[in-house]
């Protein structure tokens, strides 16, 4: 089983859809910029699916174009977007709660 196939608290709450997977991947790697191919692979979705979703993701300003490397455009989560700021906060809180839960379960064994 691939890492992106394992259930996460973020997908449990928001649904396991291609768009949610992309958001989750971008939230996890928010400090880095990514190519479309890297995003599709990291999110565990087909590139064609991502290309279908991408115009909506760009239009909502969830991502920002950072640079080009050869023919590849690189993008990063747009942390200046107020909606993205909220997503980051929610994501970080969920992850922290999940780590606490796992730690308690591990210590109880």
N, C-alpha and C positions, 0 to 999 in steps of 0.2 A: 504494500500500500504506500503510495506517495504521500509526502508530507501534506500537500494541499488537499488530499482526500480525507485526512483526519478531521473529525468535527471540531469546530472552534466555537467559542461562546459568541463571537461576533456574528457568525453565520447562523448560529442557533436562534439568535434574536432577530436578525434582519432578513433571514432567508438565504438559502444557498442558491443564489442566482449568479450568472456570469458577471453582472455589474457589481454585485456585492463582493464577489471574489476579487475583482479588479480593485475596488476600493480598499479591501482588506490588505491586498498586496502593497498598494501605494502607501497606506497608513503605516504598515510595518517598516517599509523602506523609505520613509519620507525624507531622510537626509540625502538620499541618492537620486540621481537622475537615471531614467530607464528608457530603453528603446521599446517600440511596440512589441517586437518579438520577445524581449525579456519580460515584459508585462504579461503577455499571453502565457508564456511558459510558467512564470512564477505564480500566476493566478490559477493555473491548471485548466485553462480554457483554450479552445481552438483560435488560431489567428484570425480566421474568417469571422468568427463570432465577435472578436474584439474590434475588428475593422467596422463591423456593423454598429457596434455600440459607441465607437470612438467619437463620431461627430457630436453626439449628445453629451458625452463627458467633457469635450472641449468647450462646447457651447455654454455649459453650466459653470465653466471656469473652475472645475475641480482640479485641473492640471494646468501647468504652465510650461511652455516650450523653453528649454534651457540652452540647448546648443545643438549643433549638427556635428556628427562624426562621419565623414564621407557622405553617403546618401542617407544615413540613418539620422532621424530626428530624435532627440532625447527630451524626455518630459519628467517633471517632478510634481509631486502633490503641491497644489497652490495653497500654502499655509497662510497666505495673506487674505484669502477668501473667508469672510465671516462664517459661512456655513461649514467650510472645511475646519475652521478652528473648533467649532462645536463637535464635529465628527472626531477630531483628534482627541478632544477631552473625553468624549464618551468611550472611544476605543481604548485609551490609556486606563480609564477607570475599570472597564470590563476586564482588561488584561491583568491589572493589579488584583482585582477581586478573584480572578481565576487562579492566579499564582498563590494567593492566600489560601484558597480552598484546597488546592493540590497539596500545599505544604501541611495543612492541618490533617488531611487524609493520610499523607505519608507518615507524619509523626504519630498518628493513631495506630499505625500497624506495628 
